[in-house]
Amino acid sequence: LPSTDVHTPTLDGLRADGIELDRHYTYKFCSPSRTAFLTGRLPAHSNLYNDDPAMPGAGAPTQFSLMPAALRDAGYATHFVGKWHLGMASRSTQLPVARGFDTALGYFHSSNNYYDSTRDQGCGDELHTDLWDGHAPSTLNGTDYEELLFRDRAVATVQAHDAKKRLFLYYAFHTSCVGSNGTASNLQPEPAYYERFKHIDDPDRRANVAMVALMDDAVGDV
């Protein structure tokens, strides 16, 4: 039976008004699923591994064109917001703006800290910021809960878009994936949402339900 704790009215409404894929399956790892979505190829033919995206060759193979590149060639404005995890070893061939996106705000690795956009794995395991605006480091890190930064950029992108031109917005939510807190990876909910679900005793479930609720609200805002 559906959980009484999880409330996703926006997502439920989209499902009710659209097409419910009740026989749709995805891969068990993050990066291969993203690669399959943006290449249109099964992970077996594109990317089977959830490797460190800083490794040469990790992520979506550069010999495959991604969906945004094809759509941009067809006249679309293309924008990316959120979690990348599709390769970052080469600035010129693997970053979002090198794979067909006109603009991009997001983080490149598999996870980072929701509260200040830092990460302590990779690059010598020293604490560093992983939040990027196009090719350049973003100045937004630490100014708000990260998913709210992504939501605000997505909303602003839609509001600023010229309706005479077709739009492709790839918003890859960070929530409810784990975050990095400097010593371990765990769920990092937005405080106000976490408070909303204080009736849930298990802290991990409470955090996950809070993060899913934020995602549903963000989809509604967009």
Disulfide bonds with the S-S distance in Angstrom:
none
